[in-house]
Amino acid sequence: MKNTFKLFGIIAITAVIAFSMTACDLGDPGDDGIAKTLVITNIPSTYDGKQITVAIANNNKKGDPNIVALNQVNSKSNVEIPLLSGNEKKKGEKYTGTGSYYIFLFFDVPGTKDNLNDDITFFYTGSSSGVNAMKYDIKDAKSTISFNLFASAN
């Protein structure tokens, strides 16, 4: 009888621990809480001073991007772009997620309408000779990609 009470006590304690662990919010495994920045290096000097827009999406088809950002290309042919969430509920907030995405670059063309359709477009290919869009894994606070790993979509 004494052993039976001990057994029920152990089962009860185990159940309490298990239920309390399932009630804890461990967060989204795809979100590490660290703001992400994308650095594009070796941009040709023809784009110096131009506005660059970055769109990052789950698929390589038209549609709303998950993450968006824009900045100006400086004279060093590099640009550092803090990523912002494109999620409707978090629009404008710093992007803190992780995952693999298609990355698109849009360079403003002077004298055209202010929309991405008129811009010069590039997509990430993963290699300097690539012709197909590839996903890039965003996991670090700062991800650096050379411009020669992008191909023109125009």
C-alpha positions as a printed NumPy array, in Angstrom:
array([[  0.   ,   0.   ,   0.   ],
       [  2.842,   2.351,   0.909],
       [  4.509,   1.627,  -2.453],
       [  1.247,   2.347,  -4.284],
       [  1.047,   5.831,  -2.737],
       [  4.672,   6.482,  -3.709],
       [  3.935,   5.365,  -7.27 ],
       [  0.896,   7.676,  -7.51 ],
       [  2.974,  10.523,  -6.05 ],
       [  5.693,  10.049,  -8.667],
       [  3.073,   9.921, -11.445],
       [  1.433,  13.111, -10.132],
       [  4.747,  15.006,  -9.959],
       [  5.689,  13.826, -13.445],
       [  2.297,  14.975, -14.788],
       [  2.656,  18.421, -13.174],
       [  6.138,  18.873, -14.669],
       [  4.988,  17.702, -18.117],
       [  1.939,  20.011, -18.152],
       [  3.955,  23.013, -16.969],
       [  6.52 ,  22.439, -19.742],
       [  3.844,  22.307, -22.445],
       [  2.331,  25.537, -21.146],
       [  5.627,  27.433, -21.616],
       [  5.919,  29.563, -24.747],
       [  9.247,  28.653, -26.297],
       [  8.71 ,  31.044, -29.228],
       [  8.82 ,  30.466, -32.951],
       [ 11.831,  28.317, -33.868],
       [ 12.187,  30.433, -37.032],
       [ 12.596,  33.659, -35.048],
       [ 15.695,  34.161, -32.904],
       [ 14.807,  37.709, -31.807],
       [ 17.947,  39.19 , -33.421],
       [ 17.426,  41.96 , -36.007],
       [ 18.849,  40.988, -39.41 ],
       [ 20.932,  43.117, -41.783],
       [ 21.84 ,  42.293, -45.371],
       [ 25.135,  43.578, -46.773],
       [ 25.563,  43.59 , -50.557],
       [ 29.213,  44.044, -51.608],
       [ 30.977,  44.691, -54.925],
       [ 28.071,  46.551, -56.519],
       [ 29.218,  47.999, -59.878],
       [ 30.016,  51.727, -59.72 ],
       [ 27.223,  52.436, -62.242],
       [ 24.807,  51.995, -59.309],
       [ 26.646,  54.323, -56.89 ],
       [ 24.247,  56.888, -55.443],
       [ 21.174,  55.006, -56.645],
       [ 18.422,  53.783, -54.388],
       [ 18.319,  50.017, -53.903],
       [ 15.229,  48.125, -52.757],
       [ 15.525,  44.582, -51.44 ],
       [ 12.593,  42.177, -51.563],
       [ 12.818,  38.786, -49.923],
       [ 10.123,  36.174, -50.477],
       [  9.272,  32.535, -49.866],
       [  8.763,  31.859, -53.568],
       [ 10.296,  33.207, -56.764],
       [  6.975,  34.276, -58.289],
       [  5.266,  37.658, -58.158],
       [  3.621,  38.519, -54.89 ],
       [  4.146,  40.363, -51.672],
       [  7.614,  39.917, -50.219],
       [  8.048,  38.791, -46.625],
       [ 10.879,  41.213, -45.911],
       [ 11.568,  44.55 , -47.511],
       [ 14.189,  47.247, -47.148],
       [ 15.746,  50.109, -49.034],
       [ 18.893,  52.147, -48.851],
       [ 21.296,  54.163, -50.973],
       [ 24.366,  52.598, -52.601],
       [ 27.421,  54.474, -51.335],
       [ 30.608,  55.283, -53.195],
       [ 32.316,  52.149, -51.836],
       [ 29.968,  49.998, -53.95 ],
       [ 28.638,  48.351, -50.808],
       [ 25.32 ,  48.776, -49.081],
       [ 24.193,  47.711, -45.621],
       [ 20.437,  47.214, -45.399],
       [ 18.572,  46.574, -42.124],
       [ 15.733,  44.189, -42.989],
       [ 12.146,  45.054, -42.105],
       [  9.218,  42.691, -41.795],
       [  6.779,  42.614, -44.707],
       [  4.278,  40.705, -42.574],
       [  1.039,  42.705, -42.423],
       [  0.866,  42.361, -38.61 ],
       [  4.519,  43.415, -38.115],
       [  4.967,  45.762, -41.104],
       [  7.825,  48.185, -40.55 ],
       [  9.275,  46.301, -37.567],
       [ 12.817,  44.933, -37.683],
       [ 12.952,  41.446, -39.174],
       [ 14.18 ,  38.912, -36.594],
       [ 13.345,  35.66 , -38.348],
       [ 15.539,  32.986, -39.835],
       [ 15.091,  30.844, -42.922],
       [ 15.82 ,  30.392, -46.618],
       [ 14.44 ,  33.03 , -48.996],
       [ 14.619,  34.268, -52.575],
       [ 16.355,  37.658, -52.63 ],
       [ 15.628,  40.321, -55.252],
       [ 17.44 ,  43.646, -55.75 ],
       [ 15.784,  46.595, -57.489],
       [ 17.776,  49.669, -58.592],
       [ 15.866,  52.878, -59.239],
       [ 15.865,  54.127, -62.834],
       [ 15.771,  57.952, -62.977],
       [ 12.847,  59.45 , -64.893],
       [ 10.545,  56.448, -64.421],
       [  7.522,  55.933, -62.219],
       [  8.272,  55.196, -58.604],
       [  7.485,  51.482, -58.671],
       [  9.523,  48.294, -58.84 ],
       [  8.228,  47.37 , -62.325],
       [ 10.393,  50.109, -63.909],
       [ 13.517,  49.299, -61.899],
       [ 16.551,  47.241, -62.912],
       [ 16.03 ,  43.875, -61.202],
       [ 18.485,  41.217, -60.04 ],
       [ 17.887,  37.898, -58.271],
       [ 20.168,  35.755, -56.104],
       [ 21.587,  32.721, -57.956],
       [ 24.163,  31.396, -55.494],
       [ 27.012,  31.473, -58.025],
       [ 28.615,  33.939, -60.418],
       [ 27.541,  31.839, -63.414],
       [ 24.042,  31.014, -62.12 ],
       [ 20.909,  31.67 , -64.134],
       [ 18.263,  30.218, -61.805],
       [ 16.946,  31.855, -58.661],
       [ 18.214,  30.14 , -55.51 ],
       [ 17.263,  30.579, -51.876],
       [ 19.686,  32.196, -49.455],
       [ 19.791,  31.138, -45.798],
       [ 19.321,  34.106, -43.457],
       [ 20.376,  33.084, -39.96 ],
       [ 23.078,  35.495, -38.76 ],
       [ 22.558,  39.049, -37.54 ],
       [ 24.525,  40.261, -40.581],
       [ 24.53 ,  38.364, -43.882],
       [ 27.017,  39.453, -46.55 ],
       [ 26.463,  38.59 , -50.223],
       [ 28.604,  39.656, -53.174],
       [ 26.711,  41.322, -56.024],
       [ 28.292,  38.901, -58.521],
       [ 26.052,  36.165, -57.036],
       [ 23.007,  37.922, -58.532],
       [ 21.761,  37.729, -62.137],
       [ 19.815,  40.332, -64.071],
       [ 16.105,  39.702, -64.535],
       [ 15.723,  42.444, -67.194]])
